[in-house]
């Protein structure tokens, strides 16, 4: 099980939303999709063209890193009209 929980992640993502506005993330599905997309970005960066996977040390799994980045506010989930994950 990943920590923090999805409810904690939803609170972090929606912390900048003013009262009365629609939350950026309002379901577990949205959190799962955002973290999965970020994990795929991390994997693509690690195994991009010309990179040998054997030379890259695995410190943490991509999904764990994506959840951690989201919880720390290092990435931002944008509304559906825009790109869903933005690295700051």
PAVEXDREN-192697 format. One record per residue (C-alpha): residue number from 1; x, y, z. Coordinates in steps of 0.05 Angstrom, whole numbers, always signed. Example, Ala and Ser with C-alpha at 12.3 -4.5 7.8 and 13.67 -1.06 7.14 Angstrom:
PAVEXDREN-192697
   n      u      v      w
   1   +246    -90   +156
   2   +273    -21   +143
end
This chain:
PAVEXDREN-192697
   n      u      v      w
   1     +0     +0     +0
   2    +26    +69    -17
   3    +29   +124    +34
   4     +1   +177    +37
   5    -70   +156    +25
   6   -110   +180    -35
   7   -152   +226    +11
   8    -88   +260    +35
   9    -66   +268    -38
  10   -133   +297    -57
  11   -127   +348     +0
  12    -58   +369    -24
  13    -79   +375    -97
  14   -142   +414    -80
  15   -109   +459    -27
  16   -104   +518    -74
  17   -177   +516    -94
  18   -220   +572    -67
  19   -285   +556    -32
  20   -342   +548    -82
  21   -296   +530   -140
  22   -295   +461   -171
  23   -239   +419   -142
  24   -184   +399   -190
  25   -188   +327   -166
  26   -253   +298   -139
  27   -243   +223   -144
  28   -194   +167   -131
  29   -193   +155   -206
  30   -165   +224   -219
  31   -109   +214   -169
  32    -93   +146   -198
  33    -92   +173   -269
  34    -47   +233   -250
  35     +3   +190   -212
  36     +4   +137   -266
  37    +17   +190   -319
  38    +75   +219   -279
  39   +103   +149   -266
  40   +103   +137   -342
  41   +140   +203   -352
  42   +192   +181   -301
  43   +200   +113   -335
  44   +207   +147   -404
  45   +260   +194   -377
  46   +299   +136   -347
  47   +296    +92   -408
  48   +297   +144   -464
  49   +334   +136   -530
  50   +407   +120   -522
  51   +401   +101   -448
  52   +420    +33   -422
  53   +374    +12   -365
  54   +431    -26   -332
  55   +469    +39   -318
  56   +411    +73   -281
  57   +408    +59   -206
  58   +338    +46   -182
  59   +329    +86   -119
  60   +253    +82   -116
  61   +199    +55   -160
  62   +169   +104   -210
  63    +99   +102   -179
  64   +126   +113   -109
  65   +166   +173   -135
  66   +105   +201   -171
  67    +62   +196   -107
  68   +117   +228    -67
  69   +125   +285   -117
  70    +50   +297   -116
  71    +46   +297    -40
  72   +105   +345    -34
  73    +75   +392    -85
  74   +131   +383   -135
  75    +81   +368   -190
  76    +14   +399   -202
  77    -49   +367   -228
  78    -84   +412   -278
  79   -157   +412   -297
  80   -178   +364   -353
  81   -178   +420   -405
  82   -102   +425   -398
  83    -46   +375   -393
  84    -61   +331   -332
  85     +7   +332   -298
  86    +57   +390   -298
  87   +126   +386   -267
  88   +145   +450   -232
end
